[in-house]
Amino acid sequence: MAIDADLYPVGLLVADRPCLVVGGGRVAARKIAGLLTCGAAVTVVAPEAHVALGLLARDGAFSRLRGPHLTVHLRPYAPGEASAYRLVVTATGDPAVDASVSRDAEDAGVWVNSADDPDHCTFVLPAVTRQGSVTVAVSTGGASPALASWLRRRVADALGPDLAPLASLLDEARASIHARGASTEAVDWEALLDGPLPDLVRRGDLDGARLLLDTAVDSAVDSAVDSAVDSAVDSAVDSAVDSAAAAPGDPD
């Protein structure tokens, strides 16, 4: 059943933050892998976790770990322990356990996702595709995870494999603008993206793409500087005129 409310999309920074996954099966493995990918400090609680751990080992999740980001407790969930975490996911397949975890998290003000149980969720997990710093997420609000996955694949295919270098170049351009004390709003980014920039990146001509961005940034910054100078001059002239008008003088 879909969630009967509009979702407020966010991107959570979970790196090094304590997150709990309750469950040790296939569904739990996907949730654990997603959190580990984002650098979360994950604690897994389940009476048995060999299925989840086996899948994580097979998919190379452990080899990508940087630091002690995974702790496993082979025991049942303890009432109230959800309160010790910033984020909780429960995927035991046992409705009573999942509901208990969800209640504990909600009572403690902790965001919780209960797998395939929208009624016990305070957030939902979208289908995600990643390219470098670009994350594209698709959600159906719990109505159909299969549809969300299908849409994610269609979107990823339509966007192509060049988003990561494109995002990196745009990040460089924004950093250059900030370093020169100008606003990033001075550049018409939409016009650049609707123009030849994506095609240059797609063809592998990163030097050409960087030159195009540098030219646009230089023009925008120069224009912003000229505008600031003109504004300062106009302000100074107006101030001088006002001062002269206020000063006593010959009435004739």
N, C-alpha and C positions, 0 to 999 in steps of 0.2 A: 504494500500500500504506500502510495506517495505521501510525502509530507505536505500537510495542508497549510503551507505558509511560504512566502517568498524567501529564498535563501539570500544571505548577505555574503558574497564571495570574499574570501581573504586568503592571503598566503602567510602561513605561520612559520616563524623562525624557531625551529625546535632544536637546533644544534646545541649539544651539551646540556640540554634541559631534560629532566627526568620524566620519562613517559612509561606507562604501564600497558602491557598487553596480557590479557587473561585468556588463556587457551593455548593448546599446543598442536593443533591440527593444520590442515592445508590452508584454511582461511586465515588463521592466526599467522601462518608463515608469510603470507602476502602482506599483512599489516606490519609485521616485524620488519620485513625487507624494506617497505616504504619508509618507515621511520629511520632505519639505519642508513638508507641512502641520503637522508637529510641530516645525518650526524647526530641524531637524538641519542641520549643515554637511555637505553631500553632495558626494562626489567620485565621478564616473562614469568608468569605464575601459572602453573598447570600441574596436575598430578602426573601427567605423562607429556613429554614434549619431543619424543623421538621423531615423529612425523615432521613437525615444523623444523627441527634442527637438521634433519636429513635433507629436506628441500632447500634450506638455506645453504647448506654445505654444497649441495649439487649445483646450485645457481651461482656460487662464488661470493655469497654475501660476506662470509667471514674473511676472505682474503682482501676485501676492500675496507675492512675496519681500520680506523686510525685511533688507537687508544682503547681503553676499557669501556666500550659503549654497549656491551651486552651482558646482562646478568640473568641467570636462569634459576628459579626456585621450583623444585619438583614437589609441589604440595598443593592442596586446595587453596582457593582464594580465602583470605582472612577478612571477616567483616570489618569495614571501615578503612582498609588500607588504601583505597583509592585516593583518600584525602592527601596522601604524601606526594602526589604527582601533579605535574602541570597539565598532562593530557592522558586520557585513558581510552583504550580500545578493548572491548570484550568480545570474544569470538569462541565461546566454549561449545556452542550448539545446544546447550542446556538452557532453556528459557528462564528457569528459576534463578540460576546462577547469573546469567547475563542481566536479568532484571535487578538482582541484588547489587551487582557492581554498578549498574547505571544509577540506582537510587543513592548509593554511597557517594558517587562522584557528583551527582546533582546537589545533594545536601551540602557537600563541601565546596561547591562553586567551581568544580573542575569540569572542563569540557570532556564529553564522553561520546564515543561512537559504539553502538551495539550492532554487530554484523547482521545484516538482513532483518533488522528490527527497528524501523524508523521511529516507532512510538517511544523507544527508549534511547533516542539519540539527541544530543544537543549540537552535534555537527555531523555532516555526511562527508564521505570520502569520494571525490570525483574520479573518473578515469583520467589518467595523466600520461602525457608524452613529453619528453624532455630533450632539448638540444642546447647544451651549454647552459647559459644563464636563462634561457627561454623555457618557460613551463606553460604548456597548454592543457587546461583542465576542462572536462565536460561532465556535467551532472544532470541527472533527470530527477533530482530530489527524492531518490529512492524508488521511483516508479519502475525503472527497469535498468539494472546494472548492465545487462546485455546490450541495450540500446546505447548506453553511455560508452561502452567499449567500442561498439561499432562506429559511433560518431567520432570517437577519438582517432580511430584508424583512418577514417575518411579525411578528417581535418589534417592529420599528420601527412597523409599522401598528397593532399592539395597544397600544403605549405612547402613541401620539399625539404631537402636536407641542409639548406644553407642559412638557417636562422641563427645558428651559433656565431659564425663569423660576422654576419650582418649586425647582430646585437653588440658584438665586441667593438666593431668600428664605430657604431653610434655612441657607445659608452666612452670611447676615446674622444670623440668630438665634443660630447657634453663636458668631459673633464677639462678639455682645452678652453671651453667657454668660461667655465667657473674659474679657472686659473687666471683668466684675463679680466675677471671682475664683472663679467656681463651676465645677463639672464639667458637661460636656454630657450626662453619663449621668443627670443629675437630671431630664431631660425624657423623657417616653415618646414618642419620635419615631414609633414604629410605630403608636401609637394616633392620632397626628395624621395620618399618611399614610393610615390606614384610615378616618379621619373625613372631614369636609367640606373639608379643605385642598386636595386636588387638584381638586375640583370648582370651588372658588372661583377657583383659578388658571385652570382651563379656561374659565370664563366671563369671564375678564379682570378679575375683581374683586381686583386685587392689594392694594388698601388693606384689604379685608376679610380677605384671607389674612394680611397682615402683622399686623393687629390680633389675629387668632386666635393667631398665633405669639407675639406680644408678651405676650399674656395667659398662655399656657402657660409662657413663659420666666420671667415675673415670679413666677408661682406656684411654679415649681420652685426658683428662686433663694431666694425667701422661705422656703420649706420647708427648704432646705439650710442657710440662716442660722439658723433656729430650732433645727434639729437640732444644729448646731455649738454654739450657745449652751447648749442643754440639756446637751450632753455636757460642755462646759467647767464648768458649774455642778455637775454630778454628780461630776466629777473633783475639783473643789475641795472639795466636801463630804466625799467619801471621804478625801481627803488630811487634812482637818482632823480627822476622826474617828480616823484612824490615828495622827495626832500626839498627840491627847488620850489615846488608849489607851496610848501608849508612855511618856507623861510620868509621873514619880513623883508619888504623891499619898497622901492619908489612907487607910490600909488599911481603915478602917471605912466 
